[in-house]
Amino acid sequence: MGLALAILVELLVVVALLTLGVDRPGREDGGVRTTVFFLPGEKPAAPKAAASPAKAEPTPEPDRPVANALPPPRVKLPPRKVDLPMLIVSKETFAAADIRNLGSKGVPSNSSGEGIASADDTARVGTAPNGEPMYAAEWVREPTNRELSTYLPARMPDGGGAGLVACKTIARYHVEDCVELGNSPPGSHLASAVRQAAWQFLVRPPRVNGRELTGTWVKIRIDYINGKE
């Protein structure tokens, strides 16, 4: 059996060699074919996978918006300017509307005291040392004996006397820049006593044409009787 098997194998090899290169009709590739025989106990090798053709690199797609992306921030624009209607007036109308001209007629200035007087105006009693009008003083609160006695002269006249000064009114009914105008009797220095005590005086500013004019001058007289106001 072993010899017969060996002879059979050799015959098969010879037949295979004789059939190489024989064209078979009906094959488009020229009929070339290779036949492989495997001896007993051998295992066919696994066919190699054909190399796959190279794949072309995909063309990158443009960026697409992400569904969950946050919306762009909103920018608040400044309010739009609205052109207001313009009223064109004449030069005379514009001048008449100037507030600087309101109430200027018939109102005296602080320096001259001239104008239309009213029943409530303060009486003018002369001219201040600097040439401005001077008015009669009106007390907001009369000074007390204690306020005046501090500045009395060392030698008071036996029969008493009077001191006369001119002062300039300022804010809060006070006065400043007082100037001595006269003493009665002469040489009694009572005007000096009034001038020194004047920082405590509360005097209403003069009224001219119904308006109080702070900064104007007032005449203040203090009468002393037996050492008392």
MARBA-3410 file (N, C-alpha, C, O; in Angstrom, 1 decimal):
229
0.8,-1.2,0.0,0.0,0.0,0.0,0.9,1.2,0.0,0.5,2.2,-0.6 ~ 2.0,1.2,0.7,2.8,2.4,0.8,3.5,2.6,-0.6,3.6,3.7,-1.0 ~ 3.9,1.5,-1.2,4.5,1.7,-2.5,3.5,2.2,-3.6,3.8,3.1,-4.4 ~ 2.3,1.6,-3.5,1.3,2.1,-4.5,0.9,3.5,-4.3,0.7,4.3,-5.3 ~ 0.9,4.0,-3.1,0.6,5.4,-2.8,1.7,6.3,-3.3,1.4,7.4,-3.8
2.9,5.9,-3.1,4.0,6.7,-3.6,4.0,6.8,-5.1,4.3,7.9,-5.6 ~ 3.7,5.7,-5.8,3.7,5.8,-7.3,2.5,6.7,-7.7,2.7,7.4,-8.7 ~ 1.4,6.7,-7.0,0.2,7.5,-7.4,0.6,9.0,-7.2,0.2,9.8,-8.1 ~ 1.3,9.3,-6.2,1.7,10.7,-6.0,2.6,11.2,-7.1,2.4,12.3,-7.6 ~ 3.6,10.3,-7.5,4.5,10.7,-8.6,3.7,10.9,-9.9,4.0,11.9,-10.6
2.8,10.0,-10.2,2.0,10.2,-11.4,1.2,11.5,-11.4,1.1,12.2,-12.4 ~ 0.7,11.9,-10.2,-0.1,13.1,-10.1,0.8,14.3,-10.4,0.4,15.3,-11.0 ~ 2.1,14.2,-9.9,3.0,15.4,-10.0,3.3,15.5,-11.5,3.4,16.6,-12.0 ~ 3.5,14.4,-12.2,3.8,14.4,-13.6,2.7,15.0,-14.4,2.9,15.9,-15.3 ~ 1.5,14.6,-14.1,0.3,15.2,-14.8,0.2,16.7,-14.5,-0.2,17.4,-15.5
0.5,17.1,-13.3,0.4,18.6,-13.0,1.4,19.3,-13.8,1.1,20.5,-14.2 ~ 2.6,18.8,-14.0,3.7,19.5,-14.7,3.3,19.6,-16.2,3.6,20.6,-16.9 ~ 2.7,18.5,-16.7,2.3,18.5,-18.1,1.2,19.5,-18.4,1.1,20.1,-19.5 ~ 0.3,19.8,-17.4,-0.8,20.7,-17.7,-0.4,22.1,-17.5,-1.3,23.0,-17.7 ~ 0.8,22.5,-17.0,1.1,23.9,-16.8,1.2,24.6,-18.2,1.8,24.0,-19.1
0.8,25.7,-18.3,0.9,26.5,-19.5,-0.1,26.2,-20.5,-0.1,26.8,-21.6 ~ -1.1,25.3,-20.3,-2.1,25.0,-21.2,-3.2,26.0,-21.1,-3.8,26.2,-20.0 ~ -3.6,26.6,-22.3,-4.7,27.6,-22.2,-6.0,26.9,-22.3,-6.2,26.0,-23.0 ~ -6.9,27.4,-21.5,-8.3,26.9,-21.5,-9.2,28.0,-22.1,-9.2,29.1,-21.7 ~ -10.0,27.5,-23.0,-10.9,28.5,-23.6,-12.0,29.0,-22.6,-12.4,28.4,-21.6
-12.4,30.3,-23.0,-13.5,30.9,-22.1,-12.9,31.8,-21.0,-13.7,32.3,-20.2 ~ -11.6,32.0,-20.9,-11.1,32.8,-19.8,-10.6,34.1,-20.4,-9.9,34.1,-21.4 ~ -11.0,35.2,-19.9,-10.7,36.5,-20.4,-9.3,36.9,-20.1,-8.7,37.7,-20.8 ~ -8.6,36.2,-19.1,-7.2,36.6,-18.7,-6.2,35.7,-19.5,-5.1,35.7,-19.0 ~ -6.5,35.1,-20.6,-5.6,34.3,-21.4,-5.5,32.8,-20.9,-4.7,32.1,-21.5
-6.3,32.4,-20.0,-6.3,31.0,-19.5,-5.1,30.6,-18.7,-4.9,29.4,-18.4 ~ -4.3,31.6,-18.2,-3.2,31.2,-17.4,-3.7,30.9,-16.0,-4.4,31.6,-15.4 ~ -3.3,29.7,-15.5,-3.8,29.3,-14.2,-2.7,28.5,-13.5,-2.0,27.7,-14.1 ~ -2.6,28.6,-12.2,-1.6,27.9,-11.5,-2.3,26.9,-10.5,-3.1,27.4,-9.8 ~ -1.9,25.6,-10.6,-2.5,24.6,-9.7,-1.5,24.3,-8.6,-0.3,23.9,-9.0
-1.8,24.3,-7.4,-0.9,23.9,-6.3,-1.5,22.7,-5.6,-2.7,22.6,-5.3 ~ -0.6,21.7,-5.4,-0.9,20.5,-4.7,-0.2,20.6,-3.3,0.9,21.0,-3.2 ~ -0.9,20.1,-2.3,-0.3,20.0,-0.9,-0.2,18.6,-0.6,-1.1,17.7,-0.8 ~ 1.0,18.3,0.0,1.2,17.0,0.5,0.4,16.7,1.7,-0.1,17.6,2.4 ~ 0.1,15.4,2.0,-0.7,15.1,3.2,0.0,15.6,4.4,1.2,15.6,4.6
-0.8,16.1,5.3,-0.3,16.7,6.6,0.0,18.2,6.5,0.2,18.8,7.6 ~ 0.0,18.7,5.3,0.3,20.2,5.2,-1.0,21.0,5.2,-2.1,20.5,4.7 ~ -1.0,22.1,5.7,-2.1,23.0,5.8,-1.9,24.2,4.9,-0.8,24.8,4.9 ~ -2.9,24.5,4.1,-2.8,25.7,3.3,-2.6,27.0,4.1,-3.2,27.2,5.1 ~ -1.7,27.8,3.5,-1.5,29.1,4.2,-2.7,30.0,3.9,-3.3,30.0,2.9
-3.0,30.8,4.9,-4.1,31.7,4.8,-3.8,32.7,3.7,-2.7,33.3,3.7 ~ -4.7,32.9,2.8,-4.5,33.9,1.7,-4.3,35.3,2.3,-4.9,35.7,3.3 ~ -3.3,36.0,1.7,-3.1,37.4,2.1,-4.2,38.3,1.6,-4.6,38.2,0.5 ~ -4.5,39.2,2.5,-5.6,40.1,2.1,-5.0,41.1,1.1,-4.0,41.7,1.2 ~ -5.8,41.3,0.1,-5.4,42.3,-1.0,-5.3,43.6,-0.4,-6.1,44.1,0.4
-4.2,44.3,-0.8,-4.0,45.7,-0.3,-5.2,46.6,-0.7,-5.4,46.7,-1.9 ~ -5.8,47.2,0.2,-6.9,48.1,-0.1,-6.4,49.4,-0.7,-5.3,49.9,-0.3 ~ -7.0,49.8,-1.8,-6.6,51.1,-2.4,-6.6,52.2,-1.3,-7.4,52.3,-0.4 ~ -5.6,53.1,-1.5,-5.5,54.2,-0.6,-6.7,55.1,-0.7,-7.2,55.5,-1.8 ~ -7.2,55.4,0.5,-8.4,56.2,0.5,-8.0,57.7,0.5,-7.0,58.1,1.2
-8.8,58.5,-0.2,-8.5,59.9,-0.3,-8.9,60.6,1.0,-9.9,60.2,1.6 ~ -8.1,61.5,1.5,-8.3,62.2,2.7,-9.6,63.1,2.6,-9.8,63.8,1.6 ~ -10.4,63.0,3.6,-11.7,63.7,3.4,-11.4,65.2,3.5,-10.6,65.7,4.2 ~ -12.2,65.9,2.6,-12.1,67.4,2.6,-12.7,68.0,3.8,-13.8,67.7,4.1 ~ -11.9,68.8,4.5,-12.5,69.4,5.8,-13.7,70.3,5.5,-13.7,71.1,4.6
-14.7,70.0,6.2,-16.0,70.8,6.1,-15.9,72.1,6.8,-15.2,72.2,7.9 ~ -16.6,73.1,6.3,-16.6,74.4,7.0,-17.3,74.2,8.4,-18.1,73.4,8.6 ~ -16.8,75.1,9.3,-17.4,75.0,10.7,-18.9,75.3,10.6,-19.4,76.2,10.0 ~ -19.6,74.5,11.4,-21.0,74.7,11.5,-21.4,75.1,12.9,-20.7,74.7,13.8 ~ -22.4,75.9,13.0,-22.8,76.4,14.4,-23.2,75.3,15.2,-24.0,74.4,14.8
-22.8,75.3,16.5,-23.1,74.2,17.4,-24.5,74.5,17.9,-24.9,75.7,18.2 ~ -25.3,73.5,18.0,-26.7,73.7,18.5,-26.8,74.3,19.8,-27.7,75.1,20.1 ~ -25.9,73.9,20.7,-25.9,74.3,22.1,-25.1,75.6,22.4,-25.0,76.0,23.5 ~ -24.6,76.2,21.3,-23.7,77.4,21.5,-24.6,78.5,22.1,-25.8,78.7,21.7 ~ -24.0,79.4,22.9,-24.7,80.5,23.5,-24.9,81.6,22.4,-24.1,81.7,21.5
-26.1,82.3,22.5,-26.3,83.3,21.5,-25.3,84.5,21.7,-24.9,84.7,22.8 ~ -25.0,85.2,20.6,-24.1,86.4,20.8,-24.7,87.4,21.7,-25.9,87.6,21.7 ~ -23.8,88.1,22.5,-24.3,89.2,23.4,-24.9,90.3,22.6,-24.6,90.7,21.5 ~ -25.9,90.9,23.3,-26.6,92.0,22.7,-26.0,93.3,23.1,-25.7,93.5,24.3 ~ -25.7,94.2,22.2,-25.1,95.5,22.5,-26.2,96.6,22.5,-27.0,96.7,21.5
-26.3,97.3,23.6,-27.3,98.3,23.8,-26.8,99.6,23.1,-25.8,100.2,23.6 ~ -27.4,100.1,22.1,-27.0,101.3,21.5,-27.5,102.5,22.2,-28.5,102.5,22.9 ~ -26.7,103.6,22.2,-27.2,104.9,22.9,-28.5,105.4,22.3,-28.8,105.1,21.1 ~ -29.2,106.1,23.1,-30.5,106.6,22.6,-30.3,107.5,21.4,-29.4,108.3,21.4 ~ -31.2,107.4,20.5,-31.1,108.3,19.3,-31.5,109.7,19.7,-32.6,110.0,20.3
-30.7,110.6,19.2,-31.0,112.0,19.5,-32.2,112.4,18.6,-32.3,112.2,17.4 ~ -33.1,113.1,19.3,-34.3,113.6,18.6,-34.2,115.1,18.4,-34.0,115.9,19.4 ~ -34.3,115.5,17.2,-34.2,117.0,16.9,-35.5,117.7,17.4,-36.6,117.3,17.0 ~ -35.2,118.7,18.3,-36.4,119.4,18.8,-36.7,120.5,17.9,-35.9,121.1,17.2 ~ -38.0,120.9,17.8,-38.4,122.0,17.0,-37.8,123.3,17.4,-37.7,123.5,18.6
-37.4,124.1,16.5,-36.7,125.4,16.9,-37.7,126.5,16.5,-38.3,126.6,15.4 ~ -37.8,127.4,17.4,-38.7,128.6,17.2,-37.8,129.8,16.9,-36.9,130.2,17.7 ~ -38.0,130.4,15.8,-37.2,131.5,15.3,-37.9,132.8,15.7,-39.1,133.0,15.3 ~ -37.3,133.6,16.5,-37.9,134.9,16.9,-37.1,136.1,16.5,-35.9,135.9,16.1 ~ -37.6,137.2,16.5,-36.9,138.4,16.1,-35.9,138.8,17.2,-36.0,138.4,18.3
-35.0,139.7,16.8,-34.0,140.3,17.8,-34.7,141.0,18.9,-34.3,140.9,20.1 ~ -35.8,141.7,18.6,-36.5,142.5,19.7,-37.2,141.5,20.6,-37.1,141.8,21.9 ~ -37.8,140.5,20.1,-38.4,139.5,21.0,-37.4,138.8,21.9,-37.7,138.6,23.1 ~ -36.2,138.5,21.4,-35.2,137.8,22.2,-34.7,138.7,23.3,-34.5,138.3,24.4 ~ -34.5,140.0,22.9,-34.0,141.0,23.9,-35.1,141.2,25.0,-34.7,141.4,26.2
-36.3,141.2,24.7,-37.4,141.4,25.7,-37.5,140.2,26.6,-37.9,140.4,27.8 ~ -37.1,139.0,26.2,-37.1,137.8,27.1,-35.9,137.7,28.0,-35.9,136.7,28.8 ~ -34.9,138.6,27.9,-33.7,138.5,28.7,-34.1,138.8,30.2,-34.6,139.9,30.5 ~ -33.8,137.8,31.1,-34.2,138.0,32.5,-33.5,139.1,33.2,-33.9,139.7,34.2 ~ -32.3,139.5,32.6,-31.6,140.6,33.2,-32.3,141.9,33.1,-32.0,142.9,33.8
-33.3,142.0,32.1,-34.0,143.2,32.0,-35.3,143.3,32.8,-36.0,144.3,32.8 ~ -35.7,142.1,33.4,-36.9,142.1,34.2,-36.8,142.9,35.4,-35.8,142.7,36.2 ~ -37.8,143.7,35.7,-37.8,144.5,36.9,-36.7,145.6,37.0,-36.5,146.2,38.1 ~ -36.1,145.9,35.9,-35.0,146.9,36.0,-35.6,148.4,35.9,-34.9,149.3,36.4 ~ -36.8,148.5,35.4,-37.4,149.8,35.3,-38.0,150.2,36.6,-38.8,149.4,37.2
-37.7,151.4,37.1,-38.4,151.9,38.3,-37.7,151.3,39.6,-38.2,151.6,40.7 ~ -36.7,150.5,39.5,-36.0,149.9,40.7,-34.7,150.6,40.9,-33.9,150.6,40.0 ~ -34.5,151.2,42.1,-33.3,152.0,42.3,-32.1,151.0,42.5,-32.3,149.9,42.9 ~ -30.9,151.5,42.2,-29.7,150.7,42.4,-29.3,150.9,43.9,-29.8,151.8,44.6 ~ -28.4,150.0,44.3,-27.9,150.0,45.7,-27.1,151.3,46.0,-27.0,151.7,47.2
-26.5,151.8,45.0,-25.6,153.0,45.2,-26.3,154.3,45.2,-26.0,155.2,45.9 ~ -27.3,154.4,44.3,-27.9,155.7,44.2,-29.2,155.9,45.0,-29.4,157.0,45.5 ~ -30.0,154.8,45.2,-31.2,154.9,46.0,-32.3,155.6,45.3,-33.3,155.9,45.9 ~ -32.1,155.9,44.0,-33.2,156.6,43.3,-34.1,155.6,42.7,-33.8,154.4,42.5 ~ -35.4,156.0,42.4,-36.4,155.1,41.9,-37.7,155.5,42.4,-37.9,156.5,43.1
-38.7,154.6,42.2,-40.1,154.9,42.6,-40.2,154.3,44.0,-40.0,153.1,44.3 ~ -40.5,155.2,45.0,-40.6,154.8,46.4,-42.0,154.2,46.6,-43.0,154.5,46.0 ~ -42.0,153.3,47.6,-43.3,152.7,48.1,-43.5,153.1,49.5,-42.6,153.6,50.2 ~ -44.7,152.8,50.0,-45.0,153.2,51.4,-44.2,152.5,52.4,-44.0,153.0,53.6 ~ -43.6,151.3,52.1,-42.9,150.5,53.0,-41.4,150.8,52.9,-40.6,150.1,53.6
-40.9,151.7,52.1,-39.5,152.0,51.9,-38.9,152.6,53.2,-39.6,153.3,53.9 ~ -37.6,152.3,53.4,-36.9,152.9,54.5,-36.5,154.3,54.2,-36.1,154.6,53.1 ~ -36.6,155.2,55.2,-36.3,156.6,54.9,-34.8,156.8,54.7,-34.0,156.3,55.5 ~ -34.5,157.6,53.7,-33.1,157.9,53.5,-32.7,159.2,54.4,-33.5,160.1,54.4 ~ -31.6,159.1,55.1,-31.3,160.1,56.1,-29.9,160.7,55.8,-29.4,161.4,56.7
-29.4,160.6,54.6,-28.1,161.2,54.4,-27.3,160.4,53.4,-27.7,159.5,52.7 ~ -26.0,160.7,53.5,-25.0,160.0,52.7,-23.9,159.4,53.5,-23.4,160.0,54.5 ~ -23.6,158.2,53.2,-22.6,157.4,54.0,-21.2,158.0,53.7,-21.0,158.8,52.8 ~ -20.2,157.7,54.6,-18.8,158.2,54.4,-18.2,157.9,53.0,-17.4,158.7,52.6 ~ -18.7,156.9,52.3,-18.1,156.6,51.0,-18.9,157.2,49.9,-18.7,156.9,48.7
-19.9,158.0,50.2,-20.8,158.7,49.2,-22.0,157.9,48.9,-22.8,158.5,48.1 ~ -22.3,156.7,49.4,-23.5,156.0,49.0,-24.6,156.5,49.9,-24.4,157.1,50.9 ~ -25.9,156.2,49.5,-27.0,156.6,50.3,-27.0,155.9,51.7,-26.5,154.8,51.8 ~ -27.5,156.6,52.7,-27.6,156.1,54.0,-29.0,156.2,54.5,-29.7,157.2,54.3 ~ -29.5,155.1,55.2,-30.9,155.0,55.6,-31.0,154.9,57.1,-30.0,154.5,57.8
-32.2,155.2,57.6,-32.4,155.1,59.1,-32.4,153.6,59.5,-33.0,152.7,58.8 ~ -31.8,153.3,60.6,-31.7,151.9,61.0,-33.0,151.4,61.6,-33.7,152.2,62.3 ~ -33.4,150.1,61.4,-34.6,149.5,62.0,-34.1,148.3,62.7,-33.6,147.3,62.1 ~ -34.3,148.2,64.1,-33.8,147.1,64.8,-34.6,145.8,64.5,-35.8,145.8,64.4 ~ -33.9,144.7,64.4,-34.5,143.4,64.5,-34.6,143.0,66.0,-35.6,142.4,66.4
-33.6,143.3,66.7,-33.6,143.2,68.2,-32.7,144.3,68.8,-31.5,144.4,68.4 ~ -33.3,145.0,69.7,-32.5,146.1,70.3,-31.4,145.6,71.2,-31.7,144.5,71.9 ~ -30.3,146.2,71.3,-29.2,145.7,72.2,-29.6,145.9,73.6,-30.3,146.8,74.0 ~ -29.0,145.0,74.5,-29.3,145.1,75.9,-28.3,146.0,76.6,-27.3,146.4,76.1 ~ -28.7,146.3,77.9,-27.8,147.2,78.7,-26.5,146.5,78.9,-25.4,147.2,78.8
-26.5,145.2,79.1,-25.2,144.5,79.3,-24.3,144.6,78.1,-23.1,144.8,78.2 ~ -24.9,144.4,76.9,-24.1,144.5,75.6,-23.5,145.9,75.4,-22.4,146.0,74.9 ~ -24.2,146.9,75.9,-23.7,148.3,75.7,-22.8,148.7,76.8,-21.8,149.4,76.5 ~ -23.1,148.3,78.0,-22.3,148.8,79.2,-20.8,148.4,79.2,-20.0,149.0,79.8 ~ -20.5,147.3,78.5,-19.2,146.8,78.4,-18.2,147.8,77.8,-17.0,147.9,78.1
-18.7,148.6,76.9,-17.9,149.6,76.1,-18.1,151.0,76.5,-17.6,151.9,75.8 ~ -18.8,151.3,77.6,-18.9,152.7,78.1,-17.6,153.3,78.4,-16.7,152.6,78.9 ~ -17.4,154.6,78.1,-16.2,155.3,78.5,-16.0,155.3,80.0,-17.0,155.2,80.8 ~ -14.8,155.5,80.4,-14.5,155.5,81.9,-15.2,156.7,82.6,-15.6,156.6,83.7 ~ -15.3,157.8,81.9,-15.9,159.0,82.5,-17.2,159.3,81.7,-17.1,159.9,80.6
-18.4,159.0,82.2,-19.6,159.2,81.5,-20.1,160.6,81.9,-19.9,161.1,83.0 ~ -20.7,161.3,80.9,-21.3,162.6,81.2,-22.4,162.5,82.3,-23.1,161.5,82.4 ~ -22.5,163.5,83.2,-23.5,163.4,84.3,-24.9,163.3,83.7,-25.7,162.5,84.3 ~ -25.2,164.0,82.7,-26.6,164.0,82.2,-26.8,163.0,81.1,-27.9,163.0,80.5 ~ -25.8,162.1,80.9,-26.0,161.2,79.8,-25.6,161.8,78.5,-25.0,162.8,78.4
-25.9,161.1,77.4,-25.6,161.6,76.1,-26.0,160.6,75.0,-26.8,159.7,75.2 ~ -25.4,160.7,73.8,-25.7,159.9,72.7,-24.5,159.7,71.8,-23.6,160.5,71.7 ~ -24.5,158.5,71.1,-23.4,158.2,70.2,-24.0,157.9,68.8,-25.0,157.2,68.8 ~ -23.4,158.4,67.7,-24.0,158.3,66.4,-22.9,157.6,65.5,-21.8,158.1,65.4 ~ -23.3,156.5,64.8,-22.4,155.8,63.9,-23.1,155.5,62.6,-24.4,155.5,62.5
-22.3,155.2,61.6,-22.9,154.7,60.3,-22.3,153.3,60.1,-21.0,153.1,60.1 ~ -23.1,152.3,59.8,-22.7,150.9,59.6,-23.2,150.3,58.3,-24.3,150.8,57.8 ~ -22.5,149.4,57.8,-22.9,148.7,56.5,-23.6,147.4,56.9,-23.0,146.6,57.6 ~ -24.8,147.1,56.3,-25.5,145.9,56.6,-24.9,144.7,55.9,-24.4,144.9,54.7 ~ -24.9,143.6,56.5,-24.4,142.3,55.9,-25.4,141.2,56.2,-26.5,141.5,56.7
-25.1,140.0,55.8,-26.0,138.9,56.0,-26.4,138.6,57.4,-25.6,139.0,58.3 ~ -27.5,138.0,57.6,-28.0,137.6,59.0,-28.2,138.8,59.9,-28.1,138.7,61.1 ~ -28.5,140.0,59.2,-28.9,141.2,60.0,-27.8,141.8,60.8,-28.1,142.7,61.7 ~ -26.6,141.4,60.5,-25.4,142.0,61.2,-24.9,143.2,60.5,-25.4,143.5,59.3 ~ -24.0,144.0,61.1,-23.4,145.2,60.5,-21.9,145.1,60.6,-21.4,144.4,61.4
-21.2,145.9,59.7,-19.8,145.9,59.8,-19.3,147.3,59.3,-20.1,148.1,58.8 ~ -18.0,147.5,59.4,-17.3,148.7,58.9,-18.0,150.0,59.4,-18.2,151.0,58.7 ~ -18.3,150.0,60.7,-19.0,151.1,61.4,-18.0,152.3,61.5,-16.8,152.1,61.7 ~ -18.5,153.5,61.3,-17.7,154.7,61.3,-18.4,155.7,62.3,-19.6,155.9,62.2 ~ -17.6,156.3,63.1,-18.2,157.3,64.1,-18.6,158.6,63.4,-17.8,159.1,62.6
-19.8,159.0,63.7,-20.3,160.3,63.0,-20.4,161.4,64.0,-20.2,162.6,63.6 ~ -20.7,161.2,65.3,-20.7,162.3,66.2,-21.0,161.8,67.7,-21.6,160.7,67.9 ~ -20.6,162.7,68.6,-20.9,162.5,70.0,-21.7,163.6,70.6,-21.6,164.8,70.2 ~ -22.5,163.3,71.6,-23.3,164.3,72.3,-23.3,163.9,73.8,-23.9,162.8,74.2 ~ -22.7,164.8,74.6,-22.0,166.0,74.3,-20.7,165.7,73.6,-20.2,164.6,73.6
-20.1,166.7,72.9,-18.8,166.5,72.2,-17.7,166.1,73.2,-17.7,166.6,74.3 ~ -16.9,165.1,72.7,-15.8,164.6,73.6,-16.2,163.6,74.6,-15.4,163.2,75.4 ~ -17.5,163.1,74.5,-17.9,162.1,75.5,-17.5,160.7,75.1,-17.6,159.8,75.9 ~ -17.0,160.5,73.9,-16.6,159.2,73.4,-17.7,158.2,73.4,-17.5,157.0,73.4 ~ -19.0,158.6,73.3,-20.1,157.7,73.3,-20.2,157.0,71.9,-20.6,155.9,71.8
-19.8,157.8,70.8,-19.8,157.2,69.5,-18.8,156.0,69.4,-19.1,155.0,68.7 ~ -17.7,156.1,70.1,-16.7,155.0,70.1,-17.3,153.8,70.8,-17.1,152.7,70.4 ~ -18.1,154.1,71.9,-18.8,153.0,72.6,-19.8,152.3,71.7,-19.9,151.0,71.8 ~ -20.5,153.0,70.9,-21.5,152.4,70.0,-20.8,151.6,68.9,-21.2,150.5,68.6 ~ -19.7,152.2,68.4,-19.0,151.5,67.3,-18.4,150.1,67.8,-18.4,149.2,67.1
-17.8,150.1,69.0,-17.3,148.9,69.5,-18.3,147.8,69.9,-18.1,146.6,69.7 ~ -19.5,148.3,70.2,-20.6,147.3,70.6,-21.4,146.9,69.4,-22.2,146.0,69.5 ~ -21.1,147.5,68.2,-22.0,147.2,67.0,-21.9,145.8,66.5,-22.8,145.4,65.8 ~ -20.9,145.0,66.8,-20.8,143.7,66.3,-21.9,142.8,66.8,-22.2,141.7,66.3 ~ -22.6,143.3,67.9,-23.7,142.5,68.5,-25.0,143.0,67.9,-26.1,142.3,68.2
-25.1,144.1,67.2,-26.3,144.6,66.7,-27.0,143.7,65.6,-26.3,143.1,64.8 ~ -28.3,143.7,65.7,-29.1,143.0,64.7,-30.1,144.1,64.0,-31.0,144.5,64.6 ~ -29.7,144.4,62.8,-30.4,145.5,62.1,-31.0,145.0,60.8,-30.3,144.3,60.1 ~ -32.2,145.4,60.5,-32.8,145.0,59.2,-32.3,145.8,58.1,-32.2,147.1,58.2 ~ -32.0,145.2,57.0,-31.5,146.0,55.8,-32.5,147.0,55.3,-33.7,146.7,55.5
-32.1,148.1,54.8,-33.1,149.1,54.3,-33.9,148.5,53.2,-33.5,147.6,52.4 ~ -35.2,148.9,53.1,-36.1,148.5,52.0,-36.2,149.6,51.0,-36.6,150.7,51.4 ~ -36.0,149.3,49.8,-36.1,150.3,48.7,-37.0,149.7,47.6,-36.7,148.6,47.1 ~ -38.1,150.3,47.3,-39.1,149.8,46.3,-39.6,148.4,46.7,-39.8,147.5,45.9 ~ -39.7,148.2,48.0,-40.2,146.9,48.5,-39.2,145.8,48.6,-39.5,144.7,49.0
-37.9,146.1,48.3,-36.9,145.1,48.4,-35.9,145.4,49.5,-35.5,146.6,49.7 ~ -35.4,144.4,50.2,-34.3,144.6,51.2,-33.0,144.6,50.5,-32.7,143.7,49.8 ~ -32.2,145.6,50.8,-30.9,145.8,50.1,-29.8,145.6,51.1,-29.3,146.5,51.7 ~ -29.3,144.3,51.2,-28.2,144.1,52.0,-26.9,144.6,51.4,-26.7,144.5,50.2 ~ -26.1,145.2,52.3,-24.9,145.9,51.8,-25.0,147.4,51.7,-24.0,148.1,51.4
-26.1,147.9,52.1,-26.3,149.4,52.1,-26.0,149.9,53.5,-25.9,149.1,54.5 ~ -25.9,151.2,53.6,-25.5,151.8,54.9,-26.7,152.3,55.7,-27.8,152.7,55.1 ~ -26.6,152.2,57.0,-27.7,152.6,58.0,-27.0,153.5,59.0,-25.9,153.4,59.4 ~ -27.8,154.5,59.5,-27.4,155.3,60.6,-28.0,154.8,61.9,-29.2,154.6,62.0 ~ -27.1,154.6,62.9,-27.5,154.0,64.2,-27.1,155.1,65.3,-26.0,155.6,65.4
-28.2,155.3,66.2,-28.0,156.2,67.3,-28.4,155.5,68.6,-29.4,154.9,68.6 ~ -27.5,155.6,69.6,-27.8,155.1,70.9,-27.8,156.2,71.9,-26.8,157.0,72.0 ~ -28.9,156.3,72.6,-29.0,157.4,73.7,-28.7,156.8,75.0,-29.2,155.7,75.4 ~ -27.9,157.4,75.8,-27.5,157.0,77.2,-28.1,158.0,78.2,-27.9,159.2,78.1 ~ -28.8,157.5,79.2,-29.4,158.3,80.2,-29.0,157.8,81.6,-29.3,156.7,82.0
-28.2,158.6,82.3,-27.7,158.2,83.6,-27.0,156.8,83.6,-27.3,156.0,84.4 ~ -26.3,156.6,82.6,-25.6,155.3,82.5,-26.4,154.2,82.0,-25.9,153.0,81.9 ~ -27.7,154.4,81.6,-28.5,153.4,81.1,-28.8,153.7,79.7,-28.6,154.8,79.2 ~ -29.3,152.6,79.0,-29.7,152.8,77.6,-30.9,153.7,77.4,-31.3,153.9,76.3
END
